[in-house]
Amino acid sequence: MKYGIVTQAVIDELRALLGARNVIADEERMEAYSHDETSTEEYGHMPDVVVTPNSTAQVAEVVKLANRQRLPLTPRGAGSGLSGGAIPVLGGIVLSLEKMNKVIEIDYANMTMTVETGIVTNEINNLVKERGLFYAGYPMSLETCFLGGNIAENAGGGKAVKYGVTSRYIMGVELVTPTGEVVWLGGKLSKDVTGYDLPHLIVGSEGTLGIVTTAIIKLIGLPKAKSD
């Protein structure tokens, strides 16, 4: 597939869509977005531009632009992974969700939480532990990783043997499709057996099926005892 090139006109259009402070085009600042936690020299690839949208609507506009111009687009969480999922191997646009970290709802009665996917995973637990709840789908890098990256990679850490991986705790997602449409899949349902299980098709797809901007996650009760 032949991709387009990020020109100055594209950068100007991104600035018009997102505001200048949400578009990074100088190499010194973009270097941090060229790699994950693997070797920078061996695996790193520089993007042509980095965007940091503030909302799902802005994410959708960037995706529409990239689709229209046939530009490579790499979604990025915290870049804490080791599998290369956040590395822009074809250059183009890196879309970082770092500014989309709002908590939309904590539903203690139904033990769910709705959050934007740029939230640091451990922050979820910090918010609900006083109520005896926690999010059990976190990986080893929970203090730095974003929930969106966990969803993209279907991440799991040392506690996955007991609690399972990310997919077990994702109830619904807001997704920006590759053409820039915004759709909701799943929801706050304890049982949903009608049609395809689309939320769990998205979990682990590494951004290839769309960009998850909001997620409904399942919380569970803290264990009465634990051993480290």
C-alpha positions as CSV (number, residue, x, y, z in Angstrom):
1,M,0.0,0.0,0.0
2,K,1.3,3.4,-0.9
3,Y,0.9,6.0,1.8
4,G,0.7,9.8,1.6
5,I,3.3,12.2,3.1
6,V,2.8,14.5,6.0
7,T,3.3,17.9,4.4
8,Q,3.3,21.4,6.0
9,A,-0.3,21.7,4.8
10,V,-1.3,18.6,6.8
11,I,0.4,20.0,9.9
12,D,-1.4,23.3,9.4
13,E,-4.7,21.5,9.1
14,L,-4.0,19.5,12.3
15,R,-3.3,22.7,14.1
16,A,-6.5,24.2,12.9
17,L,-8.4,21.1,14.1
18,L,-6.7,20.6,17.4
19,G,-5.0,23.9,18.3
20,A,-1.3,24.5,18.0
21,R,-0.5,23.3,21.5
22,N,-1.9,19.8,20.6
23,V,0.4,19.4,17.6
24,I,4.1,18.5,17.9
25,A,6.3,18.8,14.9
26,D,9.9,19.4,16.2
27,E,12.2,16.4,16.2
28,E,13.5,17.0,19.8
29,R,10.0,16.7,21.3
30,M,8.9,13.9,18.9
31,E,11.8,11.6,19.8
32,A,10.0,10.5,22.9
33,Y,7.2,9.2,20.7
34,S,9.5,7.2,18.4
35,H,9.8,4.2,20.6
36,D,8.4,2.2,23.5
37,E,10.4,0.6,26.3
38,T,12.4,-1.5,23.9
39,S,15.7,-0.4,22.5
40,T,15.5,3.0,20.9
41,E,18.4,2.5,18.5
42,E,17.3,-0.9,17.3
43,Y,13.5,-0.4,17.0
44,G,12.8,3.3,17.1
45,H,11.1,5.1,14.2
46,M,10.5,8.9,14.1
47,P,7.0,10.1,13.4
48,D,6.4,13.0,11.1
49,V,4.0,14.7,13.5
50,V,2.5,14.0,16.9
51,V,-1.0,15.0,18.0
52,T,-2.5,15.0,21.5
53,P,-6.3,15.4,21.1
54,N,-8.5,16.4,24.1
55,S,-11.7,14.6,23.0
56,T,-13.2,11.7,21.0
57,A,-14.5,14.3,18.5
58,Q,-10.9,15.5,17.9
59,V,-9.6,11.9,17.6
60,A,-12.3,11.3,14.9
61,E,-11.2,14.4,13.0
62,V,-7.6,13.3,13.0
63,V,-8.6,9.8,11.8
64,K,-10.7,11.3,9.0
65,L,-7.8,13.5,7.9
66,A,-5.4,10.6,7.9
67,N,-7.9,8.4,6.0
68,R,-8.5,11.1,3.4
69,Q,-4.8,11.7,2.9
70,R,-3.8,8.0,3.2
71,L,-1.4,8.8,6.0
72,P,0.0,6.2,8.4
73,L,-1.6,6.7,11.9
74,T,-0.3,5.1,15.1
75,P,-2.4,5.3,18.3
76,R,-0.3,5.6,21.4
77,G,-0.8,5.2,25.1
78,A,2.0,5.7,27.6
79,G,4.6,3.9,25.4
80,S,5.3,1.5,28.3
81,G,5.0,-1.7,26.2
82,L,7.7,-4.0,25.0
83,S,6.0,-5.4,21.9
84,G,6.4,-2.4,19.5
85,G,2.7,-1.6,19.3
86,A,3.2,2.1,19.8
87,I,6.2,2.5,17.4
88,P,5.4,4.5,14.2
89,V,7.3,2.1,11.8
90,L,5.9,4.0,8.8
91,G,6.3,7.5,10.2
92,G,3.2,9.5,9.6
93,I,1.0,10.7,12.6
94,V,1.3,9.5,16.1
95,L,-1.9,10.0,18.0
96,S,-1.3,10.1,21.7
97,L,-4.2,9.8,24.2
98,E,-2.2,11.3,27.1
99,K,-4.6,14.2,27.5
100,M,-7.7,12.1,27.5
101,N,-7.6,10.9,31.1
102,K,-11.0,11.9,32.6
103,V,-13.1,9.8,34.9
104,I,-16.6,10.0,33.5
105,E,-18.5,7.9,36.1
106,I,-17.9,5.6,39.1
107,D,-20.9,3.4,39.6
108,Y,-20.3,1.8,43.0
109,A,-23.7,0.1,43.0
110,N,-23.0,-1.8,39.8
111,M,-19.2,-2.0,40.4
112,T,-18.3,-0.3,37.1
113,M,-16.2,2.7,36.1
114,T,-16.3,4.7,32.9
115,V,-13.1,6.4,32.0
116,E,-11.2,7.9,29.1
117,T,-8.4,5.6,28.0
118,G,-5.5,8.0,28.6
119,I,-5.9,7.4,32.4
120,V,-3.0,5.8,34.2
121,T,-4.1,2.3,35.1
122,N,-3.1,2.5,38.7
123,E,-5.1,5.7,39.2
124,I,-8.2,3.7,38.8
125,N,-7.3,1.6,41.9
126,N,-6.4,4.7,43.8
127,L,-9.8,6.2,43.2
128,V,-11.8,3.1,44.4
129,K,-9.7,1.3,46.9
130,E,-11.3,3.2,49.8
131,R,-14.6,1.7,48.9
132,G,-13.1,-1.8,48.9
133,L,-12.9,-2.2,45.1
134,F,-10.2,-2.6,42.5
135,Y,-9.5,-3.1,38.8
136,A,-7.9,-6.5,38.5
137,G,-6.9,-6.4,34.8
138,Y,-3.7,-4.4,35.2
139,P,-0.2,-5.4,34.0
140,M,3.2,-5.1,35.7
141,S,3.6,-1.5,34.5
142,L,0.3,-0.4,36.1
143,E,2.0,2.7,37.7
144,T,2.9,4.2,34.3
145,C,0.8,2.5,31.6
146,F,-2.5,3.8,30.2
147,L,-5.7,1.8,30.2
148,G,-5.9,2.3,26.4
149,G,-2.6,0.5,25.9
150,N,-3.8,-2.3,28.2
151,I,-6.9,-2.7,26.0
152,A,-5.0,-2.5,22.8
153,E,-2.5,-5.2,23.9
154,N,-5.0,-7.2,26.1
155,A,-2.3,-6.8,28.8
156,G,-1.9,-8.9,31.9
157,G,0.7,-9.1,34.6
158,G,1.7,-11.4,37.4
159,K,-1.8,-11.5,38.9
160,A,-3.3,-12.8,35.6
161,V,-3.0,-16.4,36.8
162,K,-5.7,-15.6,39.4
163,Y,-7.6,-12.7,37.9
164,G,-7.2,-13.0,34.2
165,V,-6.1,-10.4,31.6
166,T,-7.6,-7.1,30.5
167,S,-10.4,-8.6,28.4
168,R,-12.1,-10.0,31.4
169,Y,-12.8,-6.6,32.8
170,I,-13.8,-4.6,29.7
171,M,-17.6,-4.3,29.4
172,G,-17.9,-1.6,26.7
173,V,-15.8,0.7,24.6
174,E,-16.3,3.9,22.7
175,L,-14.4,3.4,19.4
176,V,-13.3,5.7,16.6
177,T,-13.3,3.5,13.5
178,P,-10.6,3.7,10.7
179,T,-12.9,6.0,8.8
180,G,-13.5,8.4,11.7
181,E,-17.0,7.2,12.8
182,V,-17.6,7.1,16.6
183,V,-19.4,4.0,17.8
184,W,-20.2,2.4,21.2
185,L,-19.8,-1.3,21.6
186,G,-21.1,-3.2,24.7
187,G,-22.2,-1.5,27.9
188,K,-23.0,-1.9,31.6
189,L,-24.5,-5.3,31.2
190,S,-23.8,-8.3,33.3
191,K,-25.0,-10.6,30.5
192,D,-25.0,-9.8,26.8
193,V,-25.5,-12.7,24.5
194,T,-27.2,-11.0,21.5
195,G,-25.1,-10.8,18.4
196,Y,-21.3,-10.7,18.1
197,D,-19.1,-9.9,21.1
198,L,-17.6,-6.8,19.5
199,P,-15.9,-5.3,22.6
200,H,-13.7,-8.3,23.0
201,L,-12.9,-8.3,19.3
202,I,-11.4,-4.9,19.9
203,V,-9.5,-5.8,23.0
204,G,-6.0,-7.0,21.8
205,S,-6.4,-5.7,18.3
206,E,-3.5,-3.2,18.8
207,G,-5.3,-0.2,17.2
208,T,-5.8,-2.0,13.9
209,L,-9.6,-2.0,14.2
210,G,-10.0,1.5,15.6
211,I,-9.0,3.7,18.5
212,V,-10.6,3.2,21.9
213,T,-11.2,6.5,23.6
214,T,-13.5,5.6,26.4
215,A,-14.1,2.3,28.3
216,I,-16.5,0.9,30.8
217,I,-14.6,-1.4,33.1
218,K,-15.7,-3.9,35.7
219,L,-14.5,-3.5,39.3
220,I,-14.3,-6.3,41.8
221,G,-13.9,-6.5,45.6
222,L,-10.5,-6.3,47.2
223,P,-9.3,-9.6,48.6
224,K,-9.5,-9.9,52.4
225,A,-5.9,-10.9,52.5
226,K,-2.9,-10.9,50.2
227,S,0.7,-11.9,50.1
228,D,3.4,-10.1,48.2
